[in-house]
Amino acid sequence: MSELRGEALLDALESGEVRVAEPDGAGGWRVNAWVKEAILALFRESALAEHGTDPLWPFVDKAPLSVRRFPVESGVRLVPGGSSVRRGAFVGEGTVIMPPAYVNIGAWVGPGSMIDSHALVGSCAQVGRRVHVSAAAQIGGVLEPVGQRPVIVEDDVVVGGNTGLYEGVLVRTGAVIGAGVVLTRSTPVYDQVNERVLRAPLEIPERAVVVPGTRPASGEWARELGLSVACALIPKYRDERTDAATALEDALR
């Protein structure tokens, strides 16, 4: 596969035949650095071109990178209103994309997922099956360095509104990222249930519920003023009440 370039690479990414990162069969993930290298080569080797036939919505991008169109038989519902899926992104059957949202090259969005309004799925990000990416959530992209793990969100995860997942964060199956949480590779996450601190490279455990929190700022002056700094907490793991509160409505599909 490593010889794929240009249109053949984009076709393979869109069909899911090739992925930037994929499960390794042992509970981990394998990054296919050659795919990132091939995407970067496409950028270097391609000229700019005008795309689109609507004079009210012209755009300029690298010549091979038009926006994707989805036939009815694909099962993808791309709702009108400013959303775009760039060439070279995989979107699985039953996915709903609400406007305006953006899915970038190299991304993989699993079947049955919801990408809500003002949400971003960045370059090479991997989003699993039946994931709800809520309004204004940002799933960061990464092309360089080529060997770095992209942001990975496994199956049945709920990503709350106004959240940010960046720098190769790995969110395991069934986790819930509460509204307003921002996670990077080096963000410490305080697991109150297991009395531990999760550190870089950050991996959110299966079925963990992560919410915004605070912790006391260090230093005498900060203590005198009662200052706190933001942090992320795991106060619980998913239970029946959490499942009911976060269930995706079948009617929306």
N, C-alpha and C positions, 0 to 999 in steps of 0.2 A: 504493500500500500504506500510505502514511503516515497514512491516515484510520482504520486499524484500531484498535479499542479493545475493552476488556472481553473477553467470551467469544470474539469473532471473532479477537482478537489471540492469545489462548491457544490456540485451535484451529490457527491458522496457525503458531505456534511449535512445537506438538507434531507437526504434519505435516512440518515442515522447510521449508514454503513461505516462511517468514520466519526470518531469523537475525539475532542481534545483531551478528555479524561474519561476513564471508565472504571467500573468496579474490577478489582483484581481477582475476585473469586475467593479471597481469604478475609473478607471484611474490610479491606482497605481500598485505596484508589490508585490507579496508575495514570500518570501524566504522559501523554504522547507528544513529546517535545517536537517531533518532526512535523506535526500538524500546525503548531504555532509557527514554526520556521517557514512552512509553505504559505501560510496566510501572510506573513511579513514579506515574503518574496513576491507575492501577488501585489501587495501595495507598492513595493519598489519598482516592479517591472511594468505596471499598468499606467496608462495615461489618464488624465482627467477627461470626463465626458459629460455632456448634458443628458439628463434622464427625464423621462416623463413627457406626456403629450399634453397635459393640462397647462395652459399658459398662466393660470392663476396659482399653480403649485409646481414650479420648475425646481430642479435641484441638480447639483453638480457633485459627482463622486468618481471614484476610480471606475474605469470603463466596465469591468465585469460586474460591478456591485449595484445592480438595480434592486428595487424592493421586491419582495416576494409577493406572489399572488396565490391564493388558495382556492382550488375548485371545490364545489359543493361536496364531491365524494371524498375529499380529504378529512371531512368532519371537523375542520378548524373553523371557529366563528371569529372573524376579525371584524369587529363592530366599527362602523364609520365614525370619523371624528378626529382624525389626525394621527392614528397609530401607524407604525411602520415596523416591518420585519425585514431586516437586511438579508441579502443573499448570503448563503453559507450558514444559516441558522436552521436547526431542526425544531419543528413544532409538532407535537404528537396529536393524534386523533382525539377529538373531544375537548381540546383546549379552547378557552374563551379569552379573547384579548379585548379589553375595554379601552375606550379612547380617553386621552391620548396616552399611549404606551409605546415603548421601544424595545425591540429585541435585536441585539447586535450580532455580528458575524461570529461564528464558532460556538454560539450558545446552543444548548440542548434543553428543550422544555418538554417534559414528559407528558404522556396522554392524560387527559382529564384535569389538567391544571387550569387555574384562573390567574391571569395577569391583569390586575385592576388598573384603574385610571391613574395616570401620572407615574406609573411604575417603570423601572428600568431593569432589564436583564442584560448585563454588560457582556462585552466580548469574551467568549469562551466559558462563561458561567454555566454551570450544570445544575438544572432544576429538575427534580424528580417527578414522579407520577402523583397526580392528585394533590399538588401543592397549591396553596392559596397565597399569592403574592399580592398583598393588600395595597390600597391606594397610597401613592407617593413613596412606596418602598424602593430602595435602591440596592440592587445586587450588583456589586462592582465587577468590572471586567479586568482582564489582565492578558496582555500578549507578551510582554517582556518583564523579567527574564523568561526565556522560553521554557525552562525546567520548573518554574514555580507553579505550584498547585493553584488552579483557579478557585473562585468561590464555588462551593458545592453544597447544594441543598437536597437532601435525600427525600425519599417518598413520604407523602402524607404530612408534610410540615406546613404549619401556618406561619407566615411572615407578616407581622402586624403592620399597620399603617405608619408611615413616616419612619420606618426602620432603615438601617444601613448595614449591609454586610460587605466587608471589604477584605482585601489582602489575603485571599486564600482561606478564609474561615470555612470550616466544615461543620454543617448542621446535620446531625444524624436523624434517622427515621422517626417521624412522629413528634418531633419537638415543636414547641410553640415559642416564637420570638415575639414578645409583647410590643405593643405600639410604642414607638419612640426609642427603642433600644438601638444603639450603634455598636457594632462589634468589628474589630480589626484583628489582625494576626496576634498582636501583643496585648489586647484588652484582657485584664484579669476578670474572671467571672467567679463570683462567690456562691458556691453550692452549699446552701444552708442545710439541706437534707443530709448530705454526706460529710459535712464539715470539712470541706477542702476548697482550694482555690485552683481553678483551671487556668493555665497559662499557655504561652506560645509554644508551638503552633496551635492556635485555639481550635478546639473540637467540642461542640456542644453535644452532650450525651443524648441517646435515644429518649424520647418522650419527656425531656426536660422542659419546664416552663420558665422562660427567662423574662424578667421584668426590669424596668429601670429602678435603680435604688441610689442610695448615698452612703458614704462612709466618712468618718471624721477626717478632716485634713490634719496633716502632721505639723508639729511645731507648737511652741508655747503660745505664740501670738494667735495662731489659728484656733487653739483651744480656748483662749480667752474670749474670742469673738464668736465662738460656736460655729466655725466654718465647716462646711462639708464639701466633698467632691463627688461627682457623679460616678456611679459604678453599675454593673449588671449583676443581678441576683437570680439564683434559682431557689425560689421559696417552696417549690413542690414539683412533683412529676405528674404527668397526665393521669386523670382518673375519669370516671364516667361523667362527672359534671363538666370537666374540661372538654371532653369529646363532644358533649351535647352543645356546648357554647361555641365551639369552633367548627362544627359540621358544615360542610358546603351544601347549600340548598340545591337539591336535584332539579327543582323547578327552574333554576337559572340556566340549566343546560337544555 
